[in-house]
Amino acid sequence: MAAWNDGYVFDVAYTTGFYREIAPGWLSTAAMLLGHRPPDTTRPFRWAELGCGHGLSANIFAASHPHGEFHGFDFNPSHVESGRRLAASTGLGNAHFHELSFEDMANAPEGRLPQFDFMVAHGIWSWVSPATREQMMAAIRRYLAPGGLLYVSYNTLAGWTAMLPVQKFIREYARVHPGNSAEVTQAAIGYVREMIKGDAAFFAGHPSVAARLEATASMDGRYLAHEYLNANWDPTTFTQVQDVLGEAKVGYIGSATLIENIDAVAVPPATLKLIQGTNDLRMREMIRDFGSNRAFRRDLYRRGTDQPLSGEQREMLDGVHLVGTGREKEQTIQIPTGIGQLGLRMDIYTPILTRLAEGPMSIRDLRQTAVLAQQPLSETLQAAAFMMTGGLAHPVVAPQTAPAATVATQALNTAIAGFNALGGALPVLASPVAGTAVTADFVETLMLPELLAGRAEPAALVEMVLARLAYTNRSVVREGKPVTDANEARTEMTATVNRLLADRMGLYRRLGLVPAG
């Protein structure tokens, strides 16, 4: 009889992560930038996450989109319990979590589950069996609504080929050294590093392995276990994924990592010529993967791929609003691309970021700025893609939802603060304006409820944070090391609190985390 986990790691829970590309606003805007109609998020809509983990994303989106309905599906009962507990502590009536496998979903009785306008699956495809992927496809075919968007991410064969035998070795090491998966994985990686130091010839022929393993030094052992220890670990190609998803009647429309759709910065110039030399979608995508040695794809599909008229697309785009994320004071900005770090032309982007610091601006406003007014529409869309991918801006939620979203996100952020105060480590806060998570310092998460309650006196905030840390046997950290002297810890925390109050309050107001007044 097959085990319920089907070879998937379950003795350690998966880390609680957040991925901006699965937000309804990001997906809708990405579809429009790619020339396709998105679901209408100004009206009630439904969103589902296949393999929802602890449910953080679903809860954040539910709080910031009170007119939407959000469903998280996971076969791990611990994950479902976490999602439900956070929703209950926040009073979210539009967040629902289901302990169901993809097979359960595909075979559920008629009427048990609705169709969805958005379905997302982050970090699932490459780590489950072919049979599970078929079940996942069947669930997508059954529940993705016509015109709905599907997001699927996976490890790409082009960027992971050298790691294939290493992952098999890590699995074998774990068989010989059974125990806690997180600890065993870290020990196995350490053993591989010793082989590298021992001049094992394989690693001389594959130098990228050492660099990849070096990057794991600061990673959570639970994440590494879920990356490397699953019985099924299958970096794949775009064509293989497309072949399976084709059975679900969905068509590929582009990458949710928006800059990857701009070939001029996605691949080297000589490779660009090869892409331009073929009109075959499958060939173009595989050339892109080879050209950038891409290790991870975030693919966006649509149920029905007919495109709007050009005037309709422009009308839709003009209604999109972006909000700045607080980087307007930076003198130079680098954005990662398929061909390395790209330095933005600050003569173009500084005026735009300065305008975004005043509040949300529409794509119409963006294309009418002095630096873009004389340029074709494609230049404006490219600028939006650069800013979103680089973390300089994010789409805005429909303004009419703001009052209810503000109440719900404040409740959720208070729950996140309470969780962290008891020993948790959720590094995000929910924005009712952007409809997504904002990366936040641990101290920020504790401070926000105090600020909302009008308790903004710095000395009191410092004492509150120190007391919370002491209660959970944690320390103030400086340069990665705990500060053991009490006076030094207070001085360090005072500097942190003052910096956050000085540097972040404007952004908090802009994103709706605290009142604008």
Helices and strands as residue ranges (DSSP letters): G 20-22, H 24-33, E 45-50, H 56-64, E 68-74, H 77-90, E 95-99, H 102-106, E 116-121, G 125-127, H 130-143, E 144-155, H 157-160, G 161-163, H 164-176, H 181-197, H 201-205, H 208-214, G 215-218, H 221-228, H 238-245, G 246-248, E 251-255, G 258-261, H 263-266, H 269-276, H 281-292, E 296-302, H 310-318, E 321-324, E 334-337, E 340-343, H 346-356, E 361-362, H 363-367, H 377-389, E 393-395, G 399-401, H 402-421, E 428-431, E 436-439, H 442-452, H 458-471, E 477-478, E 481-482, H 486-510
